[in-house]
Amino acid sequence: PQVVSNFPELKNFVEGTKIGVTVDVNNLEEIVSAVREILFDEGELNQLRENCKRIAGDFNWENESEKLKKIYENLRL
């Protein structure tokens, strides 16, 4: 499970895939609260873990590298 900065694209990805929570990185209390909430809520922790496993097959270096190669190839055209 992820606890990440609430930057717009990270927030969209993390919350959209339900693999964690986003926080204001300048707010220590918010970070601590988010970590505690995940660690001490076994149901939430297990659900986030399952969601992480579910998307791991789609979002990995092997798949992403192919996308990157295609972008580079298109730049040469």
N, CA, C and O atoms as a GROMACS GRO file, in nm:
protein
  308
    1PRO      N    1   0.082  -0.121   0.000
    1PRO     CA    2   0.000   0.000   0.000
    1PRO      C    3   0.085   0.126   0.000
    1PRO      O    4   0.195   0.129   0.055
    2GLN      N    5   0.033   0.229  -0.061
    2GLN     CA    6   0.108   0.352  -0.081
    2GLN      C    7   0.052   0.466   0.003
    2GLN      O    8  -0.070   0.479   0.019
    3VAL      N    9   0.141   0.547   0.057
    3VAL     CA   10   0.106   0.677   0.114
    3VAL      C   11   0.192   0.774   0.035
    3VAL      O   12   0.314   0.776   0.050
    4VAL      N   13   0.129   0.855  -0.050
    4VAL     CA   14   0.203   0.939  -0.142
    4VAL      C   15   0.155   1.084  -0.135
    4VAL      O   16   0.049   1.114  -0.080
    5SER      N   17   0.236   1.170  -0.193
    5SER     CA   18   0.202   1.311  -0.204
    5SER      C   19   0.072   1.327  -0.282
    5SER      O   20   0.041   1.247  -0.370
    6ASN      N   21  -0.004   1.429  -0.248
    6ASN     CA   22  -0.131   1.450  -0.316
    6ASN      C   23  -0.118   1.533  -0.444
    6ASN      O   24  -0.209   1.607  -0.480
    7PHE      N   25  -0.006   1.519  -0.513
    7PHE     CA   26   0.008   1.582  -0.645
    7PHE      C   27  -0.104   1.526  -0.734
    7PHE      O   28  -0.139   1.409  -0.722
    8PRO      N   29  -0.160   1.608  -0.821
    8PRO     CA   30  -0.278   1.566  -0.898
    8PRO      C   31  -0.265   1.430  -0.969
    8PRO      O   32  -0.354   1.346  -0.956
    9GLU      N   33  -0.158   1.408  -1.042
    9GLU     CA   34  -0.147   1.280  -1.115
    9GLU      C   35  -0.127   1.162  -1.022
    9GLU      O   36  -0.184   1.055  -1.046
   10LEU      N   37  -0.048   1.179  -0.917
   10LEU     CA   38  -0.033   1.071  -0.818
   10LEU      C   39  -0.166   1.042  -0.750
   10LEU      O   40  -0.205   0.927  -0.732
   11LYS      N   41  -0.235   1.147  -0.714
   11LYS     CA   42  -0.365   1.132  -0.648
   11LYS      C   43  -0.462   1.057  -0.738
   11LYS      O   44  -0.530   0.965  -0.693
   12ASN      N   45  -0.468   1.095  -0.865
   12ASN     CA   46  -0.557   1.026  -0.959
   12ASN      C   47  -0.524   0.878  -0.969
   12ASN      O   48  -0.614   0.794  -0.967
   13PHE      N   49  -0.396   0.846  -0.979
   13PHE     CA   50  -0.354   0.707  -0.994
   13PHE      C   51  -0.380   0.626  -0.866
   13PHE      O   52  -0.443   0.521  -0.871
   14VAL      N   53  -0.331   0.675  -0.754
   14VAL     CA   54  -0.341   0.601  -0.629
   14VAL      C   55  -0.487   0.584  -0.586
   14VAL      O   56  -0.528   0.475  -0.547
   15GLU      N   57  -0.563   0.691  -0.593
   15GLU     CA   58  -0.703   0.680  -0.552
   15GLU      C   59  -0.786   0.606  -0.656
   15GLU      O   60  -0.880   0.534  -0.622
   16GLY      N   61  -0.753   0.624  -0.783
   16GLY     CA   62  -0.826   0.554  -0.889
   16GLY      C   63  -0.807   0.403  -0.887
   16GLY      O   64  -0.900   0.327  -0.916
   17THR      N   65  -0.687   0.360  -0.852
   17THR     CA   66  -0.659   0.217  -0.845
   17THR      C   67  -0.681   0.161  -0.705
   17THR      O   68  -0.674   0.040  -0.684
   18LYS      N   69  -0.707   0.250  -0.610
   18LYS     CA   70  -0.734   0.211  -0.470
   18LYS      C   71  -0.619   0.130  -0.411
   18LYS      O   72  -0.638   0.024  -0.352
   19ILE      N   73  -0.495   0.184  -0.430
   19ILE     CA   74  -0.377   0.116  -0.377
   19ILE      C   75  -0.316   0.190  -0.259
   19ILE      O   76  -0.210   0.150  -0.209
   20GLY      N   77  -0.380   0.296  -0.213
   20GLY     CA   78  -0.326   0.371  -0.101
   20GLY      C   79  -0.400   0.500  -0.079
   20GLY      O   80  -0.514   0.517  -0.122
   21VAL      N   81  -0.333   0.591  -0.010
   21VAL     CA   82  -0.391   0.721   0.022
   21VAL      C   83  -0.292   0.830  -0.014
   21VAL      O   84  -0.171   0.807  -0.024
   22THR      N   85  -0.345   0.950  -0.032
   22THR     CA   86  -0.260   1.064  -0.061
   22THR      C   87  -0.266   1.162   0.055
   22THR      O   88  -0.367   1.173   0.125
   23VAL      N   89  -0.156   1.233   0.074
   23VAL     CA   90  -0.145   1.326   0.186
   23VAL      C   91  -0.073   1.452   0.142
   23VAL      O   92  -0.003   1.455   0.040
   24ASP      N   93  -0.092   1.556   0.221
   24ASP     CA   94  -0.014   1.679   0.206
   24ASP      C   95   0.122   1.651   0.271
   24ASP      O   96   0.130   1.633   0.392
   25VAL      N   97   0.227   1.648   0.192
   25VAL     CA   98   0.359   1.611   0.244
   25VAL      C   99   0.415   1.716   0.340
   25VAL      O  100   0.515   1.691   0.407
   26ASN      N  101   0.353   1.831   0.346
   26ASN     CA  102   0.396   1.934   0.439
   26ASN      C  103   0.323   1.927   0.572
   26ASN      O  104   0.345   2.009   0.661
   27ASN      N  105   0.236   1.828   0.586
   27ASN     CA  106   0.155   1.814   0.706
   27ASN      C  107   0.190   1.682   0.775
   27ASN      O  108   0.136   1.577   0.741
   28LEU      N  109   0.282   1.689   0.870
   28LEU     CA  110   0.330   1.569   0.938
   28LEU      C  111   0.217   1.492   1.006
   28LEU      O  112   0.215   1.369   1.002
   29GLU      N  113   0.124   1.562   1.068
   29GLU     CA  114   0.013   1.495   1.136
   29GLU      C  115  -0.072   1.414   1.036
   29GLU      O  116  -0.117   1.304   1.068
   30GLU      N  117  -0.091   1.469   0.918
   30GLU     CA  118  -0.168   1.399   0.815
   30GLU      C  119  -0.096   1.273   0.768
   30GLU      O  120  -0.158   1.169   0.746
   31ILE      N  121   0.035   1.283   0.753
   31ILE     CA  122   0.114   1.167   0.711
   31ILE      C  123   0.107   1.057   0.816
   31ILE      O  124   0.080   0.941   0.785
   32VAL      N  125   0.131   1.095   0.942
   32VAL     CA  126   0.128   0.997   1.051
   32VAL      C  127  -0.011   0.934   1.061
   32VAL      O  128  -0.022   0.812   1.077
   33SER      N  129  -0.114   1.013   1.051
   33SER     CA  130  -0.251   0.962   1.059
   33SER      C  131  -0.279   0.863   0.947
   33SER      O  132  -0.340   0.759   0.971
   34ALA      N  133  -0.236   0.894   0.826
   34ALA     CA  134  -0.260   0.805   0.712
   34ALA      C  135  -0.187   0.672   0.730
   34ALA      O  136  -0.244   0.566   0.703
   35VAL      N  137  -0.064   0.677   0.774
   35VAL     CA  138   0.013   0.554   0.796
   35VAL      C  139  -0.053   0.471   0.906
   35VAL      O  140  -0.069   0.349   0.891
   36ARG      N  141  -0.090   0.534   1.014
   36ARG     CA  142  -0.155   0.462   1.124
   36ARG      C  143  -0.287   0.400   1.079
   36ARG      O  144  -0.317   0.285   1.112
   37GLU      N  145  -0.363   0.476   1.003
   37GLU     CA  146  -0.492   0.426   0.957
   37GLU      C  147  -0.475   0.299   0.875
   37GLU      O  148  -0.551   0.203   0.890
   38ILE      N  149  -0.376   0.298   0.789
   38ILE     CA  150  -0.352   0.179   0.707
   38ILE      C  151  -0.300   0.064   0.791
   38ILE      O  152  -0.348  -0.048   0.781
   39LEU      N  153  -0.202   0.092   0.874
   39LEU     CA  154  -0.139  -0.015   0.952
   39LEU      C  155  -0.231  -0.079   1.055
   39LEU      O  156  -0.223  -0.199   1.080
   40PHE      N  157  -0.318   0.000   1.115
   40PHE     CA  158  -0.399  -0.051   1.224
   40PHE      C  159  -0.541  -0.090   1.184
   40PHE      O  160  -0.618  -0.136   1.269
   41ASP      N  161  -0.574  -0.074   1.059
   41ASP     CA  162  -0.704  -0.121   1.008
   41ASP      C  163  -0.675  -0.240   0.919
   41ASP      O  164  -0.648  -0.225   0.800
   42GLU      N  165  -0.682  -0.360   0.978
   42GLU     CA  166  -0.642  -0.480   0.906
   42GLU      C  167  -0.724  -0.502   0.779
   42GLU      O  168  -0.670  -0.547   0.678
   43GLY      N  169  -0.851  -0.471   0.784
   43GLY     CA  170  -0.935  -0.486   0.665
   43GLY      C  171  -0.889  -0.395   0.553
   43GLY      O  172  -0.878  -0.437   0.438
   44GLU      N  173  -0.863  -0.270   0.586
   44GLU     CA  174  -0.815  -0.173   0.487
   44GLU      C  175  -0.679  -0.213   0.433
   44GLU      O  176  -0.654  -0.207   0.313
   45LEU      N  177  -0.590  -0.254   0.522
   45LEU     CA  178  -0.456  -0.297   0.482
   45LEU      C  179  -0.465  -0.414   0.384
   45LEU      O  180  -0.398  -0.414   0.281
   46ASN      N  181  -0.546  -0.513   0.416
   46ASN     CA  182  -0.558  -0.629   0.328
   46ASN      C  183  -0.619  -0.592   0.193
   46ASN      O  184  -0.577  -0.645   0.090
   47GLN      N  185  -0.717  -0.502   0.192
   47GLN     CA  186  -0.778  -0.459   0.066
   47GLN      C  187  -0.678  -0.384  -0.020
   47GLN      O  188  -0.670  -0.407  -0.141
   48LEU      N  189  -0.601  -0.295   0.041
   48LEU     CA  190  -0.499  -0.220  -0.034
   48LEU      C  191  -0.393  -0.315  -0.089
   48LEU      O  192  -0.347  -0.298  -0.202
   49ARG      N  193  -0.354  -0.414  -0.010
   49ARG     CA  194  -0.256  -0.513  -0.056
   49ARG      C  195  -0.308  -0.588  -0.178
   49ARG      O  196  -0.236  -0.607  -0.276
   50GLU      N  197  -0.432  -0.631  -0.170
   50GLU     CA  198  -0.491  -0.704  -0.283
   50GLU      C  199  -0.498  -0.617  -0.408
   50GLU      O  200  -0.471  -0.663  -0.518
   51ASN      N  201  -0.533  -0.491  -0.390
   51ASN     CA  202  -0.539  -0.399  -0.504
   51ASN      C  203  -0.400  -0.379  -0.564
   51ASN      O  204  -0.386  -0.370  -0.686
   52CYS      N  205  -0.298  -0.371  -0.480
   52CYS     CA  206  -0.160  -0.357  -0.530
   52CYS      C  207  -0.121  -0.479  -0.612
   52CYS      O  208  -0.061  -0.467  -0.719
   53LYS      N  209  -0.153  -0.596  -0.562
   53LYS     CA  210  -0.122  -0.719  -0.635
   53LYS      C  211  -0.196  -0.724  -0.768
   53LYS      O  212  -0.140  -0.767  -0.869
   54ARG      N  213  -0.322  -0.679  -0.768
   54ARG     CA  214  -0.404  -0.682  -0.887
   54ARG      C  215  -0.346  -0.596  -1.000
   54ARG      O  216  -0.347  -0.638  -1.116
   55ILE      N  217  -0.294  -0.480  -0.967
   55ILE     CA  218  -0.244  -0.393  -1.073
   55ILE      C  219  -0.097  -0.416  -1.106
   55ILE      O  220  -0.046  -0.364  -1.205
   56ALA      N  221  -0.028  -0.494  -1.024
   56ALA     CA  222   0.116  -0.515  -1.045
   56ALA      C  223   0.144  -0.576  -1.182
   56ALA      O  224   0.248  -0.547  -1.242
   57GLY      N  225   0.055  -0.659  -1.231
   57GLY     CA  226   0.076  -0.720  -1.362
   57GLY      C  227   0.068  -0.620  -1.476
   57GLY      O  228   0.129  -0.640  -1.581
   58ASP      N  229  -0.008  -0.514  -1.456
   58ASP     CA  230  -0.024  -0.412  -1.560
   58ASP      C  231   0.083  -0.304  -1.553
   58ASP      O  232   0.131  -0.256  -1.656
   59PHE      N  233   0.119  -0.265  -1.432
   59PHE     CA  234   0.212  -0.154  -1.413
   59PHE      C  235   0.345  -0.209  -1.363
   59PHE      O  236   0.371  -0.212  -1.243
   60ASN      N  237   0.427  -0.250  -1.455
   60ASN     CA  238   0.560  -0.301  -1.422
   60ASN      C  239   0.657  -0.254  -1.529
   60ASN      O  240   0.615  -0.204  -1.634
   61TRP      N  241   0.785  -0.268  -1.503
   61TRP     CA  242   0.884  -0.215  -1.595
   61TRP      C  243   0.876  -0.278  -1.733
   61TRP      O  244   0.896  -0.209  -1.833
   62GLU      N  245   0.847  -0.406  -1.741
   62GLU     CA  246   0.840  -0.471  -1.871
   62GLU      C  247   0.734  -0.405  -1.959
   62GLU      O  248   0.761  -0.376  -2.075
   63ASN      N  249   0.616  -0.382  -1.905
   63ASN     CA  250   0.510  -0.318  -1.982
   63ASN      C  251   0.539  -0.171  -2.009
   63ASN      O  252   0.521  -0.122  -2.120
   64GLU      N  253   0.584  -0.102  -1.907
   64GLU     CA  254   0.609   0.041  -1.922
   64GLU      C  255   0.726   0.069  -2.016
   64GLU      O  256   0.725   0.170  -2.087
   65SER      N  257   0.826  -0.017  -2.017
   65SER     CA  258   0.940   0.004  -2.105
   65SER      C  259   0.899  -0.004  -2.252
   65SER      O  260   0.953   0.068  -2.336
   66GLU      N  261   0.804  -0.092  -2.282
   66GLU     CA  262   0.756  -0.102  -2.420
   66GLU      C  263   0.687   0.028  -2.462
   66GLU      O  264   0.705   0.073  -2.575
   67LYS      N  265   0.611   0.086  -2.374
   67LYS     CA  266   0.546   0.214  -2.403
   67LYS      C  267   0.650   0.322  -2.427
   67LYS      O  268   0.637   0.402  -2.519
   68LEU      N  269   0.754   0.323  -2.344
   68LEU     CA  270   0.860   0.422  -2.357
   68LEU      C  271   0.934   0.406  -2.489
   68LEU      O  272   0.966   0.505  -2.555
   69LYS      N  273   0.962   0.283  -2.528
   69LYS     CA  274   1.028   0.257  -2.656
   69LYS      C  275   0.946   0.311  -2.772
   69LYS      O  276   1.001   0.370  -2.865
   70LYS      N  277   0.815   0.291  -2.768
   70LYS     CA  278   0.728   0.339  -2.875
   70LYS      C  279   0.730   0.492  -2.882
   70LYS      O  280   0.726   0.549  -2.991
   71ILE      N  281   0.734   0.557  -2.767
   71ILE     CA  282   0.742   0.703  -2.765
   71ILE      C  283   0.870   0.749  -2.832
   71ILE      O  284   0.869   0.841  -2.914
   72TYR      N  285   0.982   0.685  -2.797
   72TYR     CA  286   1.111   0.722  -2.857
   72TYR      C  287   1.112   0.695  -3.007
   72TYR      O  288   1.165   0.775  -3.084
   73GLU      N  289   1.054   0.586  -3.049
   73GLU     CA  290   1.048   0.554  -3.191
   73GLU      C  291   0.968   0.659  -3.268
   73GLU      O  292   1.007   0.698  -3.378
   74ASN      N  293   0.858   0.704  -3.210
   74ASN     CA  294   0.774   0.805  -3.275
   74ASN      C  295   0.844   0.942  -3.282
   74ASN      O  296   0.815   1.022  -3.371
   75LEU      N  297   0.935   0.968  -3.190
   75LEU     CA  298   1.008   1.094  -3.193
   75LEU      C  299   1.104   1.101  -3.310
   75LEU      O  300   1.133   1.209  -3.361
   76ARG      N  301   1.152   0.986  -3.354
   76ARG     CA  302   1.248   0.983  -3.465
   76ARG      C  303   1.181   1.005  -3.599
   76ARG      O  304   1.249   1.035  -3.697
   77LEU      N  305   1.051   0.992  -3.606
   77LEU     CA  306   0.980   1.004  -3.735
   77LEU      C  307   0.968   1.144  -3.782
   77LEU      O  308   0.911   1.168  -3.888
   0.00000   0.00000   0.00000
